[in-house]
Amino acid sequence: VGSPPDQNLRNSFSYHAAIVYPQEIQEGANRGRLDLSMALDGATALTPATNAPLYMSFGLLHSTRHFSFGPTATFGLKPGTPNLQLDLGLAFTF
């Protein structure tokens, strides 16, 4: 806790903006909901010498009454952030 000696640490603020397009599925065994999403995530830089991180992500989520499944791809838009991150989510509801 606190600042290391000889360092100029600033407060960091993060932000998130997203757009989701929900689509109901009423066909056969695939009944449920399909969400397409796009999000922009970022934060202010902690030190003057570092770049502020900025990410763009695209996702797909298929949800039924007891099950959710969805992949997400995230792209780093600034130097110092990962170029690509792939996530896969799986959830069961009882």
N, C-alpha and C positions, 0 to 999 in steps of 0.2 A: 504494500500500500504506500502511496506517495510517489514522488518523482525521483528517479535516479539523479545523482549529481551531474551537473553539466549537460542536462537534457532539457529540451523545451517541449514537453508533452502538452498537447491540446486536448480539449474535450472532443470526443468523436460522436457524431450523430448519424444514425442509420436511417434509411428510408426505403420504402417498398411501394410499388404501384403495379397493379395487376388488372388484367382483363380476362374474364372467363365467359365462354360461350357454352351454356348447358343445352343438352339435347336429350329428350326422353326417348327411350327405345322400347317399343311395344311388340317386338317380333319374337316369337318362340321362346327358346331357353335363354336368350340374351337379354331378357327384360331388365330394365333398370335405367341408368342414366349415364351419359357419356359427356364429360366436361373437357373442352379444349381450353388451354390457358396460355397466356403469355405474361411474363412479369419482368420488371426492371428493379434490381436491387442495387443499393450503393451505400456508401458511408463517406464521411469526411475523413481526411487523412489525420492520423494521430500525431505525426511529426511533420515539420515543413519539408524534410528531405524525402518523404515517401509519397507515392501516388495514392490517390483516393481510389478504393476498389469500386468497380462498376461491373455488373453482371446482367445478362439477358437470358431468361429461361423460357422454354417451351415445354408444355406438359399435356398429357392425356390421362384422364382418370375414368375408368369404367367402374360403376358402383351398382350393386344389387342390394337386396335387403340384408344379406349377411356377409357380403364379400366386396372388397374394393381392390383394384389393381391398377397401377399406372406407372409408366415410364416418364422421366423428365430429362431433358438435355439442357445444360447450362453452359453458356459461353462467356468467357472473360473478355471485356471490352477495353481494358486498359493494361498497360505493362505492369507486371507484378502480380497479376491475377491468373489463375489457371486458365489455359486456353479452352479446355473442354472438360465437363464433368457429366457423367451419365449416372442416373439414379433409377432404381426400380423399387416401387412400393407395393406392399401386400398387406392387407388388413382383413381380419375376420371379426364380425360382430355377433354376439350371442344375445 
